[in-house]
């Protein structure tokens, strides 16, 4: 059974930092592209960052502030978020995409709130 579980969401002040983690089980983690998405109230879910092998890409709104990384030995992907802004407030979701056929799995999400 495939499981994708996010953790690390919290309430943080503007300018602060958080690290999100996403642990996947039941898959061959190394062949999956991993992505972080977010969805704010009333908005569509959007891609924040993705990592395929060693290649990363980011939404323009988070470039220079967020860093995605993965540890294939721990079946985990991380999102380091620095210089957080109130507009980063959202539920953050992790997605695992199997590269040969694009089969995908979503996590349940973790809430990030940036507020003073």
C-alpha positions as CSV (number, residue, x, y, z in Angstrom):
1,X,0.0,0.0,0.0
2,X,1.3,3.4,-1.0
3,X,1.5,6.1,1.6
4,X,2.6,9.7,1.2
5,X,2.7,11.6,4.5
6,X,3.6,15.3,5.0
7,X,4.7,16.9,8.3
8,X,6.3,20.1,9.6
9,X,3.5,22.6,9.0
10,X,3.1,25.2,11.7
11,X,2.3,28.8,12.5
12,X,5.3,31.0,11.9
13,X,5.9,34.8,11.9
14,X,6.8,36.7,8.7
15,X,10.4,36.3,7.9
16,X,10.6,33.0,9.7
17,X,11.6,29.5,8.4
18,X,10.0,26.1,8.3
19,X,11.1,22.7,6.9
20,X,8.4,20.4,5.6
21,X,9.0,16.7,5.2
22,X,7.3,14.2,3.0
23,X,7.8,10.5,3.6
24,X,6.7,7.9,1.0
25,X,6.3,4.2,1.5
26,X,5.2,1.3,-0.7
27,X,7.0,2.7,-3.7
28,X,10.5,2.6,-5.3
29,X,11.2,6.1,-4.2
30,X,14.2,6.7,-6.5
31,X,12.2,6.4,-9.7
32,X,9.6,9.0,-8.6
33,X,9.6,12.7,-9.3
34,X,8.5,14.5,-6.2
35,X,6.7,17.8,-5.9
36,X,5.4,20.2,-3.4
37,X,2.2,22.0,-4.1
38,X,0.1,24.4,-2.1
39,X,-3.5,25.5,-2.0
40,X,-4.7,28.7,-0.3
41,X,-8.4,29.2,0.5
42,X,-10.3,30.1,-2.6
43,X,-7.3,29.4,-4.9
44,X,-6.3,26.6,-7.1
45,X,-3.6,24.2,-6.1
46,X,-0.2,25.3,-7.5
47,X,3.2,23.8,-8.0
48,X,5.8,25.2,-5.6
49,X,8.8,23.1,-6.2
50,X,9.7,19.8,-7.8
51,X,12.7,17.5,-8.0
52,X,13.5,14.8,-10.5
53,X,16.7,13.0,-9.8
54,X,19.0,16.0,-9.1
55,X,17.1,18.5,-11.2
56,X,14.9,21.1,-9.4
57,X,12.4,23.7,-10.5
58,X,10.5,26.3,-8.5
59,X,7.6,28.6,-8.9
60,X,8.8,32.2,-9.5
61,X,7.1,33.3,-6.2
62,X,9.4,31.1,-4.1
63,X,12.7,31.2,-6.0
64,X,15.6,32.1,-3.7
65,X,13.5,31.5,-0.6
66,X,12.5,27.8,-0.8
67,X,14.8,24.8,-1.4
68,X,13.6,21.3,-2.3
69,X,15.8,18.3,-1.6
70,X,15.4,14.5,-1.3
71,X,17.0,11.7,0.6
72,X,16.4,8.5,-1.4
73,X,17.8,6.4,1.5
74,X,15.0,7.7,3.7
75,X,12.3,7.8,1.0
76,X,11.8,11.5,2.0
77,X,11.6,14.8,0.3
78,X,12.0,18.1,2.1
79,X,11.0,21.7,1.5
80,X,13.1,24.2,3.3
81,X,11.2,27.5,3.4
82,X,13.0,30.7,4.4
83,X,11.9,34.4,4.5
84,X,8.3,33.3,4.8
85,X,5.6,35.8,3.8
86,X,1.9,35.9,4.7
87,X,1.1,35.0,1.1
88,X,2.9,31.6,1.6
89,X,0.0,30.6,3.9
90,X,-1.6,27.5,2.5
91,X,-2.0,23.8,2.8
92,X,1.1,22.2,1.4
93,X,0.8,18.9,-0.4
94,X,3.4,16.4,-1.5
95,X,3.0,14.5,-4.8
96,X,4.9,11.5,-6.0
97,X,4.9,10.8,-9.7
98,X,6.2,7.6,-11.2
99,X,8.2,8.7,-14.3
100,X,7.5,5.9,-16.8
101,X,3.7,6.2,-16.7
102,X,2.9,9.3,-14.6
103,X,1.0,7.3,-11.9
104,X,0.8,9.7,-9.0
105,X,0.0,9.7,-5.3
106,X,-0.9,12.7,-3.1
107,X,-0.4,13.2,0.6
108,X,-3.1,14.6,2.9
109,X,-1.5,18.0,3.3
110,X,0.1,20.1,6.1
111,X,-1.0,23.6,7.1
112,X,1.5,26.4,6.9
113,X,0.3,29.7,8.4
114,X,2.5,32.8,8.2
115,X,1.2,35.5,10.5
116,X,2.2,37.9,13.2
